[in-house]
């Protein structure tokens, strides 16, 4: 049974990086003790890495989404608190650059009216960018550009 469980878990990991919690949910119909042993083994061998999964999601979100949105997706995949904290720090470091890239692609000119500013701000907020970052992007300060 253990070999079969190991093969199924490897197939899931081959498709994409997954967190320990995701694998546990996908393979929940198996013996819990045996499953935990396989997951421990995968972590020791480096086949299961939450840090690697977080890095891949951060890289994929670069220039598209803000830290709130990416962190929520990581949280929903069952990432542990320590990995979430590291991911949050990495995302904060690139958030302004990502927000500007998203904004340029969609609008590329500062809002003239209050209505335009609200529309642009809502768009960026919907992508998961913080209020502070939205203010800096829409403020148009040249020293930030």
N, C-alpha and C positions, 0 to 999 in steps of 0.2 A: 504494500500500500504506500509506503514512504516514497518509493521510486516514482510511482504514479503521481503523487502529490507534488513531488519535486519537479517533474516534467511539466505539469500544468502551471505551476508557479513560474517556471522559466519561460513558458510560452507567453504568459501575461507580461512578464518583464521584457521580453523580446519585442513586444508590440510598442511599448513606451515605458518610460520610467514611472514607477508607482511608489507610493508611500507604504510603510508597513501596515498601516490601518486599511488602506485600499486592498492590499493583498489578503489581509485577514477577512475583510468583507466578501471578497470574491470567492474565497475558498472556505467559507464558513461551514459548509456542509461536511467538512472533514473533521477528524479528531483534533480537538483544540490543542492538546499537549503535543501531538505530532506536528501540527502546523507551526506552533511556536518554535519547535526545534528546527524546522526547515528554515523559518524566517531568521532565526539566530545564526544559523549556518550561512545563509545568504549574506547577512550583514558582515560576518567575519571574512567571507570571501570577497567582499566588495561588489557583489551582484545587486545588492539592495542598498541604495544610498539616498536618503532624504535630501541631503545637501546637494547631490547631483541633480535630483529631480527639481529642487527649487531653482538651481542655477539655470536649468533648461527652460523653465517657465519664465524666469526673469528675462532671459535672453530673447525668448519668443515675444514677450510683451514690450520689449524696448522700442520706443518710438510709437507705441500704439495705445498703451494703457497706463494709468497712474497706479501708485503704490496701494491705494485702498482696494482697488479692484483685483490686483494680482494677489495681495495678501488674503483677500476673501476666498479666492479660488484655491490658494494653497491650504487655507484653513479647512475648506470643504473637502479637501482630499486627505485630511487627517494628519497633516504635518505637525510634528511635536513643537512645543513652545520654544525651545532653544533654536530650532531650525527656522521657525517663523521670525524670531528676533533678528537673526543674522540676515534673513531675506529682506526684512523691513529696512535694515541699515543699508543694504546694497541698493534697494529701490529708492530710498530717499536721496542717495548720492546722485542718481541719474534722473530724478523726477522732473526737474526744471527743463533739462535738455529734451526729455521725452515729450513734455507738454508743448514745448516750442515746436518740435517736429510735427506733432499732431495738428497744432494750430495752423502752422504754415501750410500744411497739406490741404487743410479744409478751408481756411479763410485768407491767409497771407496779407491781410491789411487790418490795421487797428480799427476798432469800432468808432464810428463818428457819433452815433446817437446812443442814448441810454438803452433803447430797445435792442440795438445790435449788440451792445455790450452784454446785455442779459442773455441773449441767444448764444453768444460765444461762450459765456461763462457756464451756462447750462450744458452745453455740448461737452466742455472740458470736465465738468463735474460728473457727467454721465460716463465718462471714460475713466473715472476714478481718481482724478487729480485733486489735491488738497486745495482749500480756499486760498491759502497763502501763495501757492504756486500759480493758481489762476490769476490772482491779483497781480503777481509779478509779470506774467505773460501779457495780460491785457493792459497793464500800466504802461508798457512800451518804453520803459527806461532803457536808454541806449547803453548804459554801463553793464546791463545784464545780457545784452545781445551778443 
